[in-house]
């Protein structure tokens, strides 16, 4: 199972809650990919490649 996290421009404001959620998801057995706003806007093809690669694994 794959989880995808998007850290938008206000990400730092919710870092503690994000870390707790991430720990719960990992504990539930998910593999997580985390992308920043910059990842999505500057290198979207790389993001898509990585997600596709993880889904195919």
PDB file of N, H, CA, C and O in Angstrom:
ATOM      1  N   UNK A   1       0.846  -1.176   0.000  1.00  0.00           N
ATOM      2  CA  UNK A   1       0.000   0.000   0.000  1.00  0.00           C
ATOM      3  C   UNK A   1       0.889   1.235   0.000  1.00  0.00           C
ATOM      4  O   UNK A   1       1.928   1.286   0.658  1.00  0.00           O
ATOM      5  N   UNK A   2       0.448   2.217  -0.754  1.00  0.00           N
ATOM      6  H   UNK A   2      -0.396   2.176  -1.288  1.00  0.00           H
ATOM      7  CA  UNK A   2       1.247   3.417  -0.955  1.00  0.00           C
ATOM      8  C   UNK A   2       0.468   4.645  -0.509  1.00  0.00           C
ATOM      9  O   UNK A   2      -0.690   4.830  -0.883  1.00  0.00           O
ATOM     10  N   UNK A   3       1.109   5.468   0.282  1.00  0.00           N
ATOM     11  H   UNK A   3       2.050   5.318   0.586  1.00  0.00           H
ATOM     12  CA  UNK A   3       0.543   6.754   0.686  1.00  0.00           C
ATOM     13  C   UNK A   3       1.362   7.869   0.080  1.00  0.00           C
ATOM     14  O   UNK A   3       2.585   7.766  -0.015  1.00  0.00           O
ATOM     15  N   UNK A   4       0.703   8.926  -0.327  1.00  0.00           N
ATOM     16  H   UNK A   4      -0.291   9.009  -0.250  1.00  0.00           H
ATOM     17  CA  UNK A   4       1.384  10.076  -0.910  1.00  0.00           C
ATOM     18  C   UNK A   4       1.041  11.305  -0.086  1.00  0.00           C
ATOM     19  O   UNK A   4      -0.131  11.622   0.119  1.00  0.00           O
ATOM     20  N   UNK A   5       2.069  11.991   0.381  1.00  0.00           N
ATOM     21  H   UNK A   5       3.021  11.733   0.215  1.00  0.00           H
ATOM     22  CA  UNK A   5       1.895  13.208   1.168  1.00  0.00           C
ATOM     23  C   UNK A   5       2.346  14.401   0.333  1.00  0.00           C
ATOM     24  O   UNK A   5       3.373  14.354  -0.345  1.00  0.00           O
ATOM     25  N   UNK A   6       1.564  15.459   0.396  1.00  0.00           N
ATOM     26  H   UNK A   6       0.730  15.497   0.946  1.00  0.00           H
ATOM     27  CA  UNK A   6       1.895  16.712  -0.281  1.00  0.00           C
ATOM     28  C   UNK A   6       2.100  17.776   0.777  1.00  0.00           C
ATOM     29  O   UNK A   6       1.195  18.068   1.558  1.00  0.00           O
ATOM     30  N   UNK A   7       3.294  18.357   0.802  1.00  0.00           N
ATOM     31  H   UNK A   7       4.029  18.120   0.167  1.00  0.00           H
ATOM     32  CA  UNK A   7       3.616  19.414   1.753  1.00  0.00           C
ATOM     33  C   UNK A   7       3.510  20.751   1.043  1.00  0.00           C
ATOM     34  O   UNK A   7       4.420  21.152   0.318  1.00  0.00           O
ATOM     35  N   UNK A   8       2.410  21.431   1.251  1.00  0.00           N
ATOM     36  H   UNK A   8       1.670  21.105   1.840  1.00  0.00           H
ATOM     37  CA  UNK A   8       2.174  22.723   0.616  1.00  0.00           C
ATOM     38  C   UNK A   8       2.959  23.840   1.281  1.00  0.00           C
ATOM     39  O   UNK A   8       3.826  23.598   2.120  1.00  0.00           O
ATOM     40  N   UNK A   9       2.646  25.042   0.900  1.00  0.00           N
ATOM     41  H   UNK A   9       1.942  25.239   0.218  1.00  0.00           H
ATOM     42  CA  UNK A   9       3.407  26.203   1.371  1.00  0.00           C
ATOM     43  C   UNK A   9       3.225  26.455   2.861  1.00  0.00           C
ATOM     44  O   UNK A   9       4.053  27.138   3.464  1.00  0.00           O
ATOM     45  N   UNK A  10       2.173  25.928   3.475  1.00  0.00           N
ATOM     46  H   UNK A  10       1.500  25.372   2.986  1.00  0.00           H
ATOM     47  CA  UNK A  10       1.962  26.123   4.915  1.00  0.00           C
ATOM     48  C   UNK A  10       2.376  24.901   5.719  1.00  0.00           C
ATOM     49  O   UNK A  10       1.989  24.757   6.879  1.00  0.00           O
ATOM     50  N   UNK A  11       3.156  24.028   5.111  1.00  0.00           N
ATOM     51  H   UNK A  11       3.470  24.145   4.169  1.00  0.00           H
ATOM     52  CA  UNK A  11       3.517  22.770   5.753  1.00  0.00           C
ATOM     53  C   UNK A  11       4.150  22.960   7.124  1.00  0.00           C
ATOM     54  O   UNK A  11       3.791  22.236   8.053  1.00  0.00           O
ATOM     55  N   UNK A  12       5.055  23.879   7.287  1.00  0.00           N
ATOM     56  H   UNK A  12       5.347  24.467   6.532  1.00  0.00           H
ATOM     57  CA  UNK A  12       5.756  24.043   8.564  1.00  0.00           C
ATOM     58  C   UNK A  12       4.807  24.373   9.709  1.00  0.00           C
ATOM     59  O   UNK A  12       5.114  24.099  10.869  1.00  0.00           O
ATOM     60  N   UNK A  13       3.671  24.952   9.393  1.00  0.00           N
ATOM     61  H   UNK A  13       3.421  25.174   8.451  1.00  0.00           H
ATOM     62  CA  UNK A  13       2.708  25.283  10.437  1.00  0.00           C
ATOM     63  C   UNK A  13       2.082  24.042  11.065  1.00  0.00           C
ATOM     64  O   UNK A  13       1.588  24.105  12.191  1.00  0.00           O
ATOM     65  N   UNK A  14       2.094  22.935  10.365  1.00  0.00           N
ATOM     66  H   UNK A  14       2.495  22.884   9.450  1.00  0.00           H
ATOM     67  CA  UNK A  14       1.438  21.724  10.872  1.00  0.00           C
ATOM     68  C   UNK A  14       2.408  20.551  10.979  1.00  0.00           C
ATOM     69  O   UNK A  14       1.996  19.397  10.869  1.00  0.00           O
ATOM     70  N   UNK A  15       3.673  20.831  11.189  1.00  0.00           N
ATOM     71  H   UNK A  15       4.008  21.769  11.278  1.00  0.00           H
ATOM     72  CA  UNK A  15       4.700  19.792  11.189  1.00  0.00           C
ATOM     73  C   UNK A  15       4.441  18.713  12.240  1.00  0.00           C
ATOM     74  O   UNK A  15       4.579  17.529  11.933  1.00  0.00           O
ATOM     75  N   UNK A  16       4.076  19.076  13.446  1.00  0.00           N
ATOM     76  H   UNK A  16       3.964  20.038  13.694  1.00  0.00           H
ATOM     77  CA  UNK A  16       3.848  18.088  14.492  1.00  0.00           C
ATOM     78  C   UNK A  16       2.708  17.145  14.128  1.00  0.00           C
ATOM     79  O   UNK A  16       2.837  15.930  14.273  1.00  0.00           O
ATOM     80  N   UNK A  17       1.605  17.692  13.662  1.00  0.00           N
ATOM     81  H   UNK A  17       1.501  18.679  13.544  1.00  0.00           H
ATOM     82  CA  UNK A  17       0.468  16.848  13.255  1.00  0.00           C
ATOM     83  C   UNK A  17       0.852  15.971  12.069  1.00  0.00           C
ATOM     84  O   UNK A  17       0.456  14.807  12.008  1.00  0.00           O
ATOM     85  N   UNK A  18       1.616  16.515  11.129  1.00  0.00           N
ATOM     86  H   UNK A  18       1.937  17.460  11.178  1.00  0.00           H
ATOM     87  CA  UNK A  18       2.057  15.738   9.965  1.00  0.00           C
ATOM     88  C   UNK A  18       2.935  14.568  10.405  1.00  0.00           C
ATOM     89  O   UNK A  18       2.784  13.455   9.901  1.00  0.00           O
ATOM     90  N   UNK A  19       3.843  14.813  11.333  1.00  0.00           N
ATOM     91  H   UNK A  19       3.965  15.717  11.742  1.00  0.00           H
ATOM     92  CA  UNK A  19       4.721  13.743  11.811  1.00  0.00           C
ATOM     93  C   UNK A  19       3.927  12.646  12.513  1.00  0.00           C
ATOM     94  O   UNK A  19       4.213  11.462  12.333  1.00  0.00           O
ATOM     95  N   UNK A  20       2.950  13.022  13.297  1.00  0.00           N
ATOM     96  H   UNK A  20       2.718  13.983  13.444  1.00  0.00           H
ATOM     97  CA  UNK A  20       2.120  12.016  13.968  1.00  0.00           C
ATOM     98  C   UNK A  20       1.335  11.187  12.959  1.00  0.00           C
ATOM     99  O   UNK A  20       1.251   9.966  13.089  1.00  0.00           O
ATOM    100  N   UNK A  21       0.762  11.843  11.955  1.00  0.00           N
ATOM    101  H   UNK A  21       0.830  12.835  11.850  1.00  0.00           H
ATOM    102  CA  UNK A  21       0.017  11.121  10.922  1.00  0.00           C
ATOM    103  C   UNK A  21       0.947  10.174  10.164  1.00  0.00           C
ATOM    104  O   UNK A  21       0.590   9.027   9.894  1.00  0.00           O
ATOM    105  N   UNK A  22       2.134  10.658   9.825  1.00  0.00           N
ATOM    106  H   UNK A  22       2.425  11.590  10.044  1.00  0.00           H
ATOM    107  CA  UNK A  22       3.099   9.824   9.106  1.00  0.00           C
ATOM    108  C   UNK A  22       3.445   8.586   9.927  1.00  0.00           C
ATOM    109  O   UNK A  22       3.498   7.483   9.384  1.00  0.00           O
ATOM    110  N   UNK A  23       3.675   8.750  11.204  1.00  0.00           N
ATOM    111  H   UNK A  23       3.632   9.646  11.645  1.00  0.00           H
ATOM    112  CA  UNK A  23       3.998   7.602  12.055  1.00  0.00           C
ATOM    113  C   UNK A  23       2.854   6.595  12.103  1.00  0.00           C
ATOM    114  O   UNK A  23       3.090   5.387  12.082  1.00  0.00           O
ATOM    115  N   UNK A  24       1.612   7.084  12.167  1.00  0.00           N
ATOM    116  H   UNK A  24       1.420   8.065  12.184  1.00  0.00           H
ATOM    117  CA  UNK A  24       0.456   6.171  12.162  1.00  0.00           C
ATOM    118  C   UNK A  24       0.368   5.401  10.847  1.00  0.00           C
ATOM    119  O   UNK A  24       0.087   4.202  10.841  1.00  0.00           O
ATOM    120  N   UNK A  25       0.608   6.089   9.741  1.00  0.00           N
ATOM    121  H   UNK A  25       0.837   7.062   9.746  1.00  0.00           H
ATOM    122  CA  UNK A  25       0.543   5.429   8.437  1.00  0.00           C
ATOM    123  C   UNK A  25       1.647   4.385   8.288  1.00  0.00           C
ATOM    124  O   UNK A  25       1.404   3.287   7.786  1.00  0.00           O
ATOM    125  N   UNK A  26       2.841   4.722   8.717  1.00  0.00           N
ATOM    126  H   UNK A  26       3.038   5.614   9.125  1.00  0.00           H
ATOM    127  CA  UNK A  26       3.941   3.754   8.655  1.00  0.00           C
ATOM    128  C   UNK A  26       3.657   2.556   9.549  1.00  0.00           C
ATOM    129  O   UNK A  26       3.932   1.416   9.173  1.00  0.00           O
ATOM    130  N   UNK A  27       3.116   2.810  10.714  1.00  0.00           N
ATOM    131  H   UNK A  27       2.893   3.736  11.019  1.00  0.00           H
ATOM    132  CA  UNK A  27       2.758   1.725  11.635  1.00  0.00           C
ATOM    133  C   UNK A  27       1.694   0.815  11.029  1.00  0.00           C
ATOM    134  O   UNK A  27       1.648  -0.377  11.332  1.00  0.00           O
ATOM    135  N   UNK A  28       0.842   1.372  10.176  1.00  0.00           N
ATOM    136  H   UNK A  28       0.879   2.340   9.929  1.00  0.00           H
ATOM    137  CA  UNK A  28      -0.213   0.598   9.515  1.00  0.00           C
ATOM    138  C   UNK A  28       0.312  -0.161   8.294  1.00  0.00           C
ATOM    139  O   UNK A  28      -0.442  -0.874   7.632  1.00  0.00           O
ATOM    140  N   UNK A  29       1.598  -0.008   8.001  1.00  0.00           N
ATOM    141  H   UNK A  29       2.211   0.571   8.538  1.00  0.00           H
ATOM    142  CA  UNK A  29       2.201  -0.776   6.920  1.00  0.00           C
ATOM    143  C   UNK A  29       2.262  -0.083   5.574  1.00  0.00           C
ATOM    144  O   UNK A  29       2.588  -0.719   4.571  1.00  0.00           O
ATOM    145  N   UNK A  30       1.959   1.192   5.527  1.00  0.00           N
ATOM    146  H   UNK A  30       1.694   1.708   6.341  1.00  0.00           H
ATOM    147  CA  UNK A  30       2.025   1.911   4.253  1.00  0.00           C
ATOM    148  C   UNK A  30       3.458   2.326   3.943  1.00  0.00           C
ATOM    149  O   UNK A  30       4.251   2.598   4.845  1.00  0.00           O
ATOM    150  N   UNK A  31       3.770   2.368   2.673  1.00  0.00           N
ATOM    151  H   UNK A  31       3.127   2.147   1.940  1.00  0.00           H
ATOM    152  CA  UNK A  31       4.989   3.002   2.192  1.00  0.00           C
ATOM    153  C   UNK A  31       4.603   4.433   1.823  1.00  0.00           C
ATOM    154  O   UNK A  31       3.606   4.650   1.133  1.00  0.00           O
ATOM    155  N   UNK A  32       5.381   5.400   2.276  1.00  0.00           N
ATOM    156  H   UNK A  32       6.191   5.224   2.836  1.00  0.00           H
ATOM    157  CA  UNK A  32       5.022   6.790   2.039  1.00  0.00           C
ATOM    158  C   UNK A  32       5.987   7.479   1.097  1.00  0.00           C
ATOM    159  O   UNK A  32       7.203   7.303   1.178  1.00  0.00           O
ATOM    160  N   UNK A  33       5.421   8.257   0.212  1.00  0.00           N
ATOM    161  H   UNK A  33       4.434   8.400   0.147  1.00  0.00           H
ATOM    162  CA  UNK A  33       6.185   9.189  -0.604  1.00  0.00           C
ATOM    163  C   UNK A  33       5.744  10.585  -0.185  1.00  0.00           C
ATOM    164  O   UNK A  33       4.553  10.837  -0.003  1.00  0.00           O
ATOM    165  N   UNK A  34       6.693  11.480  -0.035  1.00  0.00           N
ATOM    166  H   UNK A  34       7.661  11.276  -0.184  1.00  0.00           H
ATOM    167  CA  UNK A  34       6.377  12.837   0.418  1.00  0.00           C
ATOM    168  C   UNK A  34       6.936  13.815  -0.602  1.00  0.00           C
ATOM    169  O   UNK A  34       8.113  13.759  -0.959  1.00  0.00           O
ATOM    170  N   UNK A  35       6.074  14.710  -1.066  1.00  0.00           N
ATOM    171  H   UNK A  35       5.118  14.755  -0.776  1.00  0.00           H
ATOM    172  CA  UNK A  35       6.471  15.686  -2.077  1.00  0.00           C
ATOM    173  C   UNK A  35       6.170  17.095  -1.600  1.00  0.00           C
ATOM    174  O   UNK A  35       5.161  17.344  -0.940  1.00  0.00           O
ATOM    175  N   UNK A  36       7.051  17.998  -1.941  1.00  0.00           N
ATOM    176  H   UNK A  36       7.871  17.796  -2.477  1.00  0.00           H
ATOM    177  CA  UNK A  36       6.859  19.408  -1.602  1.00  0.00           C
ATOM    178  C   UNK A  36       6.157  20.116  -2.758  1.00  0.00           C
ATOM    179  O   UNK A  36       6.025  19.574  -3.856  1.00  0.00           O
ATOM    180  N   UNK A  37       5.715  21.329  -2.485  1.00  0.00           N
ATOM    181  H   UNK A  37       5.823  21.769  -1.593  1.00  0.00           H
ATOM    182  CA  UNK A  37       5.121  22.145  -3.546  1.00  0.00           C
ATOM    183  C   UNK A  37       6.123  22.332  -4.677  1.00  0.00           C
ATOM    184  O   UNK A  37       5.750  22.318  -5.850  1.00  0.00           O
ATOM    185  N   UNK A  38       7.393  22.506  -4.327  1.00  0.00           N
ATOM    186  H   UNK A  38       7.697  22.517  -3.374  1.00  0.00           H
ATOM    187  CA  UNK A  38       8.437  22.656  -5.337  1.00  0.00           C
ATOM    188  C   UNK A  38       8.606  21.415  -6.195  1.00  0.00           C
ATOM    189  O   UNK A  38       8.804  21.519  -7.406  1.00  0.00           O
ATOM    190  N   UNK A  39       8.529  20.244  -5.580  1.00  0.00           N
ATOM    191  H   UNK A  39       8.367  20.160  -4.597  1.00  0.00           H
ATOM    192  CA  UNK A  39       8.614  18.993  -6.347  1.00  0.00           C
ATOM    193  C   UNK A  39       7.524  18.956  -7.413  1.00  0.00           C
ATOM    194  O   UNK A  39       7.782  18.640  -8.574  1.00  0.00           O
ATOM    195  N   UNK A  40       6.320  19.280  -7.003  1.00  0.00           N
ATOM    196  H   UNK A  40       6.111  19.537  -6.060  1.00  0.00           H
ATOM    197  CA  UNK A  40       5.177  19.205  -7.913  1.00  0.00           C
ATOM    198  C   UNK A  40       5.268  20.246  -9.015  1.00  0.00           C
ATOM    199  O   UNK A  40       4.978  19.947 -10.173  1.00  0.00           O
ATOM    200  N   UNK A  41       5.666  21.462  -8.673  1.00  0.00           N
ATOM    201  H   UNK A  41       5.901  21.705  -7.732  1.00  0.00           H
ATOM    202  CA  UNK A  41       5.684  22.529  -9.679  1.00  0.00           C
ATOM    203  C   UNK A  41       6.934  22.523 -10.544  1.00  0.00           C
ATOM    204  O   UNK A  41       6.876  22.903 -11.713  1.00  0.00           O
ATOM    205  N   UNK A  42       8.074  22.093  -9.984  1.00  0.00           N
ATOM    206  H   UNK A  42       8.121  21.784  -9.034  1.00  0.00           H
ATOM    207  CA  UNK A  42       9.332  22.175 -10.727  1.00  0.00           C
ATOM    208  C   UNK A  42       9.716  20.889 -11.439  1.00  0.00           C
ATOM    209  O   UNK A  42      10.347  20.936 -12.495  1.00  0.00           O
ATOM    210  N   UNK A  43       9.349  19.746 -10.887  1.00  0.00           N
ATOM    211  H   UNK A  43       8.835  19.707 -10.030  1.00  0.00           H
ATOM    212  CA  UNK A  43       9.736  18.467 -11.500  1.00  0.00           C
ATOM    213  C   UNK A  43       8.565  17.478 -11.495  1.00  0.00           C
ATOM    214  O   UNK A  43       8.694  16.376 -10.964  1.00  0.00           O
ATOM    215  N   UNK A  44       7.443  17.855 -12.072  1.00  0.00           N
ATOM    216  H   UNK A  44       7.339  18.751 -12.504  1.00  0.00           H
ATOM    217  CA  UNK A  44       6.280  16.963 -12.019  1.00  0.00           C
ATOM    218  C   UNK A  44       6.522  15.619 -12.700  1.00  0.00           C
ATOM    219  O   UNK A  44       5.982  14.603 -12.263  1.00  0.00           O
ATOM    220  N   UNK A  45       7.321  15.598 -13.759  1.00  0.00           N
ATOM    221  H   UNK A  45       7.760  16.424 -14.114  1.00  0.00           H
ATOM    222  CA  UNK A  45       7.579  14.323 -14.442  1.00  0.00           C
ATOM    223  C   UNK A  45       8.314  13.355 -13.525  1.00  0.00           C
ATOM    224  O   UNK A  45       8.041  12.155 -13.545  1.00  0.00           O
ATOM    225  N   UNK A  46       9.236  13.861 -12.729  1.00  0.00           N
ATOM    226  H   UNK A  46       9.458  14.836 -12.713  1.00  0.00           H
ATOM    227  CA  UNK A  46       9.973  13.002 -11.794  1.00  0.00           C
ATOM    228  C   UNK A  46       9.037  12.457 -10.714  1.00  0.00           C
ATOM    229  O   UNK A  46       9.165  11.306 -10.298  1.00  0.00           O
ATOM    230  N   UNK A  47       8.108  13.282 -10.267  1.00  0.00           N
ATOM    231  H   UNK A  47       8.004  14.217 -10.605  1.00  0.00           H
ATOM    232  CA  UNK A  47       7.130  12.840  -9.269  1.00  0.00           C
ATOM    233  C   UNK A  47       6.280  11.709  -9.843  1.00  0.00           C
ATOM    234  O   UNK A  47       6.082  10.685  -9.189  1.00  0.00           O
ATOM    235  N   UNK A  48       5.787  11.893 -11.045  1.00  0.00           N
ATOM    236  H   UNK A  48       5.949  12.725 -11.576  1.00  0.00           H
ATOM    237  CA  UNK A  48       4.949  10.875 -11.684  1.00  0.00           C
ATOM    238  C   UNK A  48       5.742   9.589 -11.888  1.00  0.00           C
ATOM    239  O   UNK A  48       5.224   8.500 -11.638  1.00  0.00           O
ATOM    240  N   UNK A  49       6.986   9.698 -12.339  1.00  0.00           N
ATOM    241  H   UNK A  49       7.407  10.583 -12.542  1.00  0.00           H
ATOM    242  CA  UNK A  49       7.821   8.505 -12.534  1.00  0.00           C
ATOM    243  C   UNK A  49       7.991   7.730 -11.237  1.00  0.00           C
ATOM    244  O   UNK A  49       7.869   6.505 -11.216  1.00  0.00           O
ATOM    245  N   UNK A  50       8.272   8.448 -10.157  1.00  0.00           N
ATOM    246  H   UNK A  50       8.370   9.443 -10.174  1.00  0.00           H
ATOM    247  CA  UNK A  50       8.485   7.781  -8.881  1.00  0.00           C
ATOM    248  C   UNK A  50       7.207   7.110  -8.382  1.00  0.00           C
ATOM    249  O   UNK A  50       7.251   5.978  -7.902  1.00  0.00           O
ATOM    250  N   UNK A  51       6.089   7.786  -8.490  1.00  0.00           N
ATOM    251  H   UNK A  51       6.054   8.706  -8.880  1.00  0.00           H
ATOM    252  CA  UNK A  51       4.822   7.190  -8.058  1.00  0.00           C
ATOM    253  C   UNK A  51       4.516   5.945  -8.888  1.00  0.00           C
ATOM    254  O   UNK A  51       4.133   4.911  -8.342  1.00  0.00           O
ATOM    255  N   UNK A  52       4.683   6.044 -10.186  1.00  0.00           N
ATOM    256  H   UNK A  52       4.994   6.885 -10.630  1.00  0.00           H
ATOM    257  CA  UNK A  52       4.430   4.875 -11.053  1.00  0.00           C
ATOM    258  C   UNK A  52       5.353   3.721 -10.709  1.00  0.00           C
ATOM    259  O   UNK A  52       4.928   2.566 -10.681  1.00  0.00           O
ATOM    260  N   UNK A  53       6.618   4.032 -10.447  1.00  0.00           N
ATOM    261  H   UNK A  53       6.963   4.970 -10.470  1.00  0.00           H
ATOM    262  CA  UNK A  53       7.583   3.002 -10.093  1.00  0.00           C
ATOM    263  C   UNK A  53       7.192   2.293  -8.799  1.00  0.00           C
ATOM    264  O   UNK A  53       7.281   1.069  -8.698  1.00  0.00           O
ATOM    265  N   UNK A  54       6.764   3.068  -7.822  1.00  0.00           N
ATOM    266  H   UNK A  54       6.692   4.062  -7.904  1.00  0.00           H
ATOM    267  CA  UNK A  54       6.363   2.477  -6.543  1.00  0.00           C
ATOM    268  C   UNK A  54       5.092   1.646  -6.686  1.00  0.00           C
ATOM    269  O   UNK A  54       4.950   0.613  -6.031  1.00  0.00           O
ATOM    270  N   UNK A  55       4.176   2.084  -7.530  1.00  0.00           N
ATOM    271  H   UNK A  55       4.291   2.922  -8.062  1.00  0.00           H
ATOM    272  CA  UNK A  55       2.944   1.329  -7.730  1.00  0.00           C
ATOM    273  C   UNK A  55       3.208   0.006  -8.458  1.00  0.00           C
ATOM    274  O   UNK A  55       2.507  -0.982  -8.243  1.00  0.00           O
ATOM    275  N   UNK A  56       4.216   0.005  -9.310  1.00  0.00           N
ATOM    276  H   UNK A  56       4.785   0.808  -9.484  1.00  0.00           H
ATOM    277  CA  UNK A  56       4.540  -1.200 -10.068  1.00  0.00           C
ATOM    278  C   UNK A  56       5.327  -2.215  -9.245  1.00  0.00           C
ATOM    279  O   UNK A  56       5.398  -3.391  -9.603  1.00  0.00           O
ATOM    280  N   UNK A  57       5.910  -1.763  -8.158  1.00  0.00           N
ATOM    281  H   UNK A  57       5.852  -0.808  -7.868  1.00  0.00           H
ATOM    282  CA  UNK A  57       6.766  -2.648  -7.337  1.00  0.00           C
ATOM    283  C   UNK A  57       5.961  -3.659  -6.557  1.00  0.00           C
ATOM    284  O   UNK A  57       6.529  -4.469  -5.825  1.00  0.00           O
TER     285      UNK A  57
END
